[in-house]
Amino acid sequence: MKFTDGFWQMRPGVEALYGRETYDVWIEGATVVATVPTKVIQQRGDTLNRPVLTVTLASPLPGIIGVTLEHHRGGRKELSFDLPGAQHGSGTAELTETGARLVSGSVAAEITSGAPWNLRFIDVETGRVLTSSGTKAHGYIRLDDNAQVDRGPVSNPRQGTAQFLSDTYVHEQLDLDVGELVYGLGERFGPVVKNGQSVDIWNADGGTSSEQAYKNVPLYVTNRGYGVFVNHPGHVSFEVGSESVERVQFAVPGERLEYFVMHGGDPAGVLERYTALTGRPPQVPDWSYGLWLSTSFTTNYDEATVNEFIEGMEARQIPLSVFHFDCFWMREFNWCDFVWDPRTFPDPEGMLARLHERGLKVSLWINPYIGQRSHLFDEGKRHGYLVTRPDGSVWQWDLWQAGMALVDFTNPDAAAWYQRQLRRLLDMGVDCFKTDFGERIPIEVEYFDGSSPERMHNYYTHLFNSTVFDVLEEVRGPGEAVLFARSATAGGHTMPVHWGGDSTSTFASMAETLRGGLSLAMGGFAYWSHDIGGFEGTASPDVFKRWVAFGLLSSHSRLHGSESYRVPWLFDEVEGTDESDPLSSTSVMRRFVTLKQQILPYLVDCGHEASRTGTPILRPMPLAFPHDPAVEHLDRQYMLGPDLLVAPVMQADHSVEFYLPQGHWKNLLTGEKTEGGSWRWETHNFDSLPLYVREGSQLLDLVRIIDHPTEVHL
């Protein structure tokens, strides 16, 4: 959100009250508190009729310093993110000759007394300034009725968004060093480097081709060894070198802003600090790393169709791990009533038993909405389990499902009621759930616990997914719980797995999907998947085959689409290719499923590492090689775990350009040795792509080269 008109002026209707000086500062235990007037106080009269900001520094964990900026402190306690790892009072505070200092592990914060206002964050070991808040950096913003400022995300009732009516905001600006680059802010489908971008933290169901995102996380990480986490579950507006080009600005509505500066030395170290504070990713079951096959969204299917696909995969020696039933396992208009459609699934218990006999796990699609025709609607209304409007009526609309209502997970009884529906399905034999939607959350509502609708908009999905994940852990046990979730915010990484949302079936969408995954990984999300071949439309055989390789070289792999099935032999029929051809869709899928089976022990070890340190399995190149300037902008390749470099082919001419970092590498598919430290341009047929392993990796002992990749003839 931009408040200024260039460097010198404010936009019409905007009044900015900046903290001008540290008038006084004192210590309360391990906390530093400062009074920061919005004018330099030169005489007693200057203290009258003068807004003042209170700035508080405290440490929740070693290596992390929290900053709270407050105008009026008397407001009610508002919803904030869970910080399960917090150990308040971790730092050591002291007054100094120049002001005050708080030291916590490897980072220190220093406030300078007097004018101008100055707050610096320092690497204790080197003395280097990581970032700072200086002149006109933090302020209290007032808007009049005619203010020429977007008060929030673009008004769109279909997304549950609206311009907020808040007349006040608090913002902070932290300096960017020369050459400093910013990553993260959740799932974002544009360039992985966020410098120059305006980013609204506001969950939306916008596909993968716009500035909207399903998973918004108010955390950014820089290439200078620190990160910043804004503890506000609602709308946070970031200007990353896009209003003041030498600063990152973040603003929230209301009277109070809290953020944490986390020092880690490099991006992986920052994520270790962040996940220590917000929760580590758990381990997921080994079977979840295998191939998931879906019915797809609007296709027609019954048990015979399901068996046809499973038997087809078995006959073609393509191992499956999970079969997923999408929306229409329930009857139309009834979503969600958690009842199998008796017209197509008359014997669900028997069917689930038969699928288990084949060695398959079963996933069911669910969402947090209750259609008016569902038998649960009246029950939920009667007991107060549904989100209401201010007049007490149930909030409803006709998008998605007719008369759809929203479960109020702030009501513990409503959450328990929802879990009872899931527990019945788990007792029936269901193994896991795909938790879809959770982004279209309105703000013209009231919640059972009185939470602010603005703050609940993003946080709602956290409550939804935790309700489902908790019952899975209860019934299946720790380490066996797994979701396939679309929406998330900060802390969502503790309830894996997440997938990339509704992409289209093109090479361009394949690339933007990867960018979304890389950006999300910088937010501590260790496990990630996407719809192989894209969701909307039906991919051409060449796009499908390239996406197969990409999808099976992600932590989790799923075949899913919208209006068409995603079994490979259907693509061979379209192309007129014999399935026995080594370049057919069927052969390509068999090859890469087999490869993933071989590297499964490696992926499981990567998952264990994620649960210990917070380092994701899919690793952006700047995270994996933080001291190599050549990788800083790369978003078409990644590391899968610590040792395997993957560069998906996303060009119709079979070409791929990528950077191989310094070191000794071996091609995983051919065994060829090579030296890194240079850019490479290669061509690959559909049964191959650049896969390079660090020499000495356990991967070289796990993979048996199936056959030599087919040469490309251009």
N, C-alpha and C positions, 0 to 999 in steps of 0.2 A: 504494500500500500504506500503510495507516494504522497507525502505531505508537502514537499517543497516544490517551488517553481524555479528550477535551476539552483545555483549555489547560494544566491543572495536572498531570495524572496520565498515567502510561503504562498501556497495556492489560495485562491479566494475562499473565504469562509473558514480558514484554518488559523488557530492560535496555538503557537508552540511555546510552552513554558519549560525551558531547559534548566537542568541543574547547573548552576554557575560556579559554586565554590563549596568546599568542605568547611562549613561554619564551625562545627565541632565534631569530635570523634571520640568514642569511648569503648571500653571493653566490658563485655558481659560474659564471663566464663571463657568459652572458646569462640566467642562471637564478637565481631567488630560491628559497631553501629555508628552511622554518620548522619548528621543533619545537613541537607544540601538545599539551600534556598534557591529560588529561581531568579535571584538578583544578587549581585555582590553587595553585602551588607556594609555600608560605610558609616551609618549613623543609626541611632535607636529607632528613628522613625521608619527606616527601611524594613524593620521586622514586622510592621503592621500591614494588614491587608495583603499579605504576601503568601502565595502557595509555597509549600516546602515539600521536598521529597525526602523520605527516609530510606537510606540505603543500608542493608544488612548483609554482612559476609559471614558465612558459616560453611563447615565442611561435613558432608555426609559420609565420606570415605576418604582414605589417603589417596592423594593424587587428584581429588575433585574439590573444587570450591564453588559453592552456591552463592548467588547474588539475588537479593530481593529488592526491587524498586517499588515504593509505595507512595501514593499521594494521600488519599484518605484511608486509614487503616481500620476503620470501624465497620466495614462491610461484613456480611456473613461469610462463614468459611465455605469456599467453593471447591468443587471437584478438581482433583489433580491426579496425576499419574501415580500408580503404585510404585513405591521404591522399596522393595523387600530387602535389599541389601544395605539400606542406610544404617549407619552407626553414628548418629549425630554427636557432634563434639569431637570429631576426629582430629581437627587441626589445633594449632597453638597460636593464640593471639597475643599481640603485644603492642604497646604504644612505642613509637620511635620519635626521634628528633624532628622528623619531617611529617609525621602523621601516624599511621597505624599499619600493621603488617599481620597477615594471617598465613601461616605455613602449614601445608598439608602434604606430607610425602614429598613428591618431586616437584610440586608447584607451590608458588607463593602469590598472594595478592597484596598489593600495596596501595593504600589511599594516601594522597598527598593533602595535607592541610592547606586551607586558604584557597585563593583563586589562581588560575582557573581550576575547575574540577578535573581531577585526573585519577584514574584507577588503572593499574597495570597488573598483568598476569605474567609471572616470570618463571622460567625453568631454573629451579634451585641449583642444579648441578653446574650449569654453564653460565647462569646469570643473564641469559638471553631473554628479551621481552617476547613473549608469545603473541600477545595482542593487548590492546588497551582501549579504554573508554575515556575520551577526552572532551574537548570543547564541543558543545551542541550535540553530544552523543546520546545522552539519555534525557528523556523529556516526557512531559505530560501534555497531551494534545487535546484541545477542545475544538469541536466542529459546530458551526451554526447550521441552521436549516438549509442554507443555500451553499454549503461547502461543496466545492468541485473536487470531491474525493470519492472513490469507490469505497464504500464502508465495509465491503466484504466481497465474497465471490459473486459472480454475475447472478442476478435474480433469475431463478428457474425453478418453478414449483415441481417440475418433474424430478428434479434431483433433491427435493427437500431443502433447497437453498433459497435465500432471500437476502437482500441488502439489510445488514443489521441496523438497528435504530440507535445504536450506541452513539452518544455524543462525545465520548472520551476514550482515549487510548493511551497506553504507556508504551514507549519504545526505547530500544537500546541500539546503539551502533558500536560495533567492534572493528578495530582497524584491520585492514588487510596489508600485508607486507608486499613489496615488489616481487612478483612472480608467485605469490601465494594463490593456490587453487582450492576451490571448495567442492566437496562431494556430498552425496547423500540426499537428505530431505525426503526419504521414503522412495516409493516406486515412481520414477519419472521417466518418460519415454523419449525425451529429447537428449541432447548431449550430456554425457556423464559428468563433465565439468560444468558447474552451475554458475560460474562467474558471468555476470551480465544478464541473469535471469531474474524475473519476478515470480515467486512461488507462493501460492496460497495453500496452506495446510488445511484441506477441507475435502473429505472423502466424497467421491462422486462416481457414478456408473457411466463412465465416458469412453469405454474402449481403450485401445492402446495407441491412438493416433492423435491425441490432443494434449493440452496442458493439464487436463484433469487426470486424477489417479484414484485407484481403489485403496491404496495403502499410503497414507500420509503420515510421516514421522518428523516431528520438529527437532531433528538432530542433524547437524552437519559436521563433517570431518575435513580437516585441511591437510595439505602436504607439509605443514610446519609442525606437525607432531601434537596437535591438540584438536579437541572437538568441543562443540557447544550444543547443549540440550536444553530446550525451552520447556519448562514444566507447566504446560497449558494444554489440556486435552481438546480445546475448541479451536477456533479460528486463529491461526498465527500467520501473519503476513511477512514474508521474507523478501527483502531487496538485496540481492547478492551482487554488490558492486554495480547496481542498476539504478540507484537514486544518487547516493554518494559513491562514486566509483572506487574510492579507496577504503570502503567500509562494507560490512554486512549489517543491514538493519533488520530487526525483527520487532513487530508490534502486535499487541493484543488489546482487545476491547476491555474497558473497565478502568480500575484504579490500581492494579497490582500486576507486576511482572516478575517471574522467578526464572532464572536460568542457571545452568551449571557449566563451568569451564573444566574440561577433563584433559589432563596431560597424560600422554601415553608414549611419546617419543616417535611413534609412527602410527599409521591408521589401525593396524592390528592391536597395538597397545591401547589406543583410544577405545576400541570396541571391547577390549578386556575390561577397562574401567567401566564403560557404560553398562555392559551386561552384568558386572558385579553389582551395580546399583539397581538395575531394573529387572534382573533375573537372567540366568543363563538359559540358552536353548536346551531342552531336554534331549535325551537319546530317543530315537524313533526305532520301531521294530525293524529287524533286518528284512522282513518280507516286503516292507514298504518301498524299498529301493528297486524292486522288480518292476515289470511292465504292468501298467494299469490299462484295461480296455473298457471303454464306455459304450453304452447304447447310443450315445449322442443325444442331443436335446429334443428336437421335435420329430424324430423318426418314429415309425411304427415298430413296436417290438412286443414280444411275449416270450415265454420260456423256450419255445421252439427256436425263435430267432436268436436268443442268447446262446442256446446249445449249438446252433449252426456256426456261430462265430467262434465259440470256444473249440469245437471240434475241428473247425477249419484251421485254427492256429496250431492245434496239436498235430494235425495231419501234415502241416508245413514245418514242423519242428521249430515253432516260435514259442518259447516258454512265456506263460502268463503268470502273474502273481495275484492280481486283484481284478475282479469284475465289478464295474460300477453301473448302478441303475440310476439314470438321471430322472428328471422331474416326473415323467409319466408313469412311474411305478405307483403313483397315487392317481386318483381319478381327477380329470380336468375340473377346474373351478374349486377344487377342495384343498388346494395347497395352503397351508400344510395341515392335514388331518392325521398324518402318520399311519394311514390305513392303505394296505395294498389294494389296487384296483381289482376287484374280484372277477371282472370280465376277462382280464388277461393273465391274472396270477391267482387262480383259484386255490392253489396249494403252496403258499409262500414258505411255510416251515419245511415242507418236503423238498421244495426247490433249493432252499438254502443248504439243507443237508446234502443234497446231491452235488451242489457246487463245492462244498467242503470236501466231499469224497474225491473230487478231482484235484484236491490240493490248493484250491483257490480261496482267497479272502473275498469278502463282499463289502462294498461301499454303497451307501444310499445318499441321494441328494436330499438336502433339507434347506429351509431358510427360516428367518425369524418372523414370518408374516402368517397371518391366519385369515384365509378367505372367508367371506360372509357365509358361503354355503357349507363350510366345514362345521361338523358337529361341535368342534371346540370353540367356535365363535361365541355362541350364547353362554357356554360355560365360563369362558374367559371374561365376558362382559359381566356376568352375574357376580363373579368373585373379585372383580377389580384387577384382573391380570393384564389388561390391555391399556396401552397409552391413551390418554384422554386429551381432549381440547380444554381450554380454560373454562368453558361452560359446563364441564363434567361429562360431555358426550364422548363416545369412543371416536378417536381419530380414524378416519377411513378415506380411501380414494379408490378409483377403479383402474389405476395403472398396475400392471402385472397380473393381479387377481382381482376379480370383481368384489368390491366392498372390502378390500384388504385392510386389516388392522395390524397393529404392531404389538408384540409381546413386551411388556414392561419389565425388563430384567432388573430394574432397581428395586422391585418388590421381591423379597426372598421367597414368598409363597408362589409367585408367578414363575420364578426360576425353577423351583422344585416341581411345580406342575409340568413345566416343559420337560424337565429331566425324566419325569415319570413316563412320558410318551416315548422317549428315547430308550429308557431302561427296558421297556416292553419289547422294543425291536432288538435290542442287544440280547435279551433272553431268548428271542426267536432264532438268533444265530448271526445277526448282522455284526460286522467287525469294526466298521469305522463309518464316518460321515463326511460328505462334502458339504461344508457350510457356505452356501452361496449367498450373495447379496449382503445386506447390512450397511449399504452406503446411502440409500435413499431415505434418510432420517429427517423428518420435519423439525422445524424450530417453533412452530405455532402450537405447542403442546405443553402439557404438564406431566411430570413424572411422580411416581409414588413417593420417592425420597426427597422431592423438592429440588432435584438437580437442575442447574441451568440448561435449557434446551440447546443453547449455543455450545456449551462444553460437552453435552451428551452427543452431539451430532457425530463427531469422530469416535467418541469413547463407546458408543452403543455397540459397535462391532466387537470391542474388547469384552464386554459383558456377555454378548451372544456366544462368542467362541469359547470363553472360559466356562460358561454354563455347560457347553457340549463336551469340552475337553475334560472337565472335572468328572463328569459321569463316566466317560471312557476310562479314565484312570481308576475310578472306583471299581468298575466292573471288570475291566481287562487287566488292570494292574499297571504300575509305573513302568515305562519303557515299552509298553504295548499300545499306548494311546497315540492315535495319529488322526489328524484332520486333513481335509483338502479345502483350504479356506481361500476366499477371494479378497475380502476386505480386512484391513488391520490399521492399527496405529501403534504408537510407542508401547512396548511390552508385548505386542502380538507375537514376537519371535519366540516367546515361551510356550506357544501353542501351535506347533508346526503340523502340516506343511502348508505353504502358500503357493498359489499358482498365479500366472501373469494376467489373467483376465481375457476379455473378448478381443482377440486379434483377428485380422483378416488373413486370407490365405495367399500371401504374396511374399516375395523376397524382402520387400521394404518393411513389411510387418514383422517378419522374422528378425530383422535387425532392430526394430524398435522394441520388440519383446526382450531381446537380449539387453538392450540399454536399461529397460525397466528392472530386470533382474540384477544387473550390476549396481544400479543405484540403490536398490533395496538391500543388497548385501552390505552396503556401507552403513546400514542402519541396524546391523546385528542379526539379520535374518539368515540363519545358517542353512536352511533347506528351501529349495525352490523348484518349481516346475512350470510347465506351460502346455498349451494344447498343441500337440504335434500335428503339423500341417495347417495350423491356424483354425480359428473357430468359425468365423463368418465365411460363407461360401464354401467351395470345394477347391482345394489346391490342384494345380496342374501336377502331373506325375513328377516333374523335375523338382518343383518346390517341395512336394511331399517327401521325396527321398532325401533331399538336403535337410529337411526339418527332422526327419527320422534320426539322422546322425547327431544333430544338435540336441534333440530331445533325449536321446539315450546316453548323451554325455552331459546330462544335468544330474543333480542329485536325485531327482524323482522324475518319472517318465510316464506320461499319460496320452493315450489316443482318444481324442474327444473332438466333436464338432457340433455344428448347429443343425443343419437340415440333411446331412448325409452321413453314412457310416464311415468309419475310418480304418476298416480292415484293409491290408495292403493289396490283396488280390483284386479288389475292385478297381484300384488304380492301374493295375496291369491290364485289366479288361479295357479300360479307357484308352490306354496307350497301345493296346494290341501287342503286348509283350508276353512271351512265354515265361511262365513263372520260374522255370528252371534256368533262365538267363541270369548270369551273375549280376547283371545290372537291373533286374526287375525290382519292383517295389518289395515283393515278397522276399527275394534274396537279400536285398539291402537291409531289410528289417531283421531278418534272421542273423545276418552278420553282426549288426550292432547290438542286438539283444544278447547274442553270445558273448560279445566283447564286454558288455556291462556285467554279465554274470561272472566273467573272469576277474574283473576288477572289484567285485563286491566286497571282499575283505578290506581292500584299500578304502572304499567309501565308508564302510562301517567304522574303520579307524578314524577317518575324518570326522564322522559324526561324534565319536567319543571326544575328539579334540575340541569340537565346537561346544560340547557340554562342559568342558573344563575351562576353556578360555574365551569363548564367544566368537572365535574366528570362523567365518562361514565356509561351507564346502566350495561353493562357486565364489572365486576370489577375483575381484577386479585387478587388473594389472598394477595400478598404483598402490593397492593394498599388498600385493604379493612382492613387488619390487619397489619399495618406497624411496630408494635412493638412486633410481635410474630415471633421469629426466626424459628419456625417450618414451616412457610408457604413460606419461601423465595424462594424455588426452585419449588413450586408446579405449575404444568401446565396441570393437568387433572381434575381440578375442578375450580369453580369460584363462585362469588357472583352475582346474578342477582338483581341489586339494593342493597340497604343497608342491607336487612334483609333475603334474600332467598339464601341459599347455594345449589348449583347444582353440582352433581358429575355424569356425563354421564357414562353409562355402555358401555365399549368398549372391552369386552371380550366375546368370544363365550360361555364360561362356566357360564355366568350370574353373574360372580363375579365382585366386584368393591372395591378397597381400597381407602380410603380418610381420610382426617384429619378434625376433627370437633373442631374448636377453642373453647377456654374457654367461658363459659356462659351457659345460660339456653336455650335450644332448644326444638322445637316440630316438629315431623315428619308431614309434610303437608298432606300426603296421609292417614296416620293412626291415627293421633292425639296423638301418643305416645310421652311422655316427656322424655328428656334425658339431661345429663350434658356433656359439651364439655371438651376440653383439652386433647384429646387423638386421636389416630388413630383407625379407624374402618374398618372392613372387612365384607361386606354384600353380599348376593346374592339376585337378583331381577329378577322377571319374566318380560316379555315385557311390561306389563302395569304399571311398577313401576321403580323407580330409587331413589337414595338418594336425598331427598328434605327436607331440614331442615330450619325452620323459627325461628328467634329470638323470644323469648317470649315477648309479648306485641306489636308485629307488627300488623299493620292494615290488613296484609295478612290473619291473623287468622279469621278475621271477613268477609273477602271476599270469601274464598274458602269453598264450601260445598262439603264434601267428597262424591264422586259419589258412590263408592262401595269400598270394601276392596280389595287391590291388590291380585292377584292370587299368591298362594305359588309356590315356585320353588321346583321341584322334581328332584334331581340330580341322 
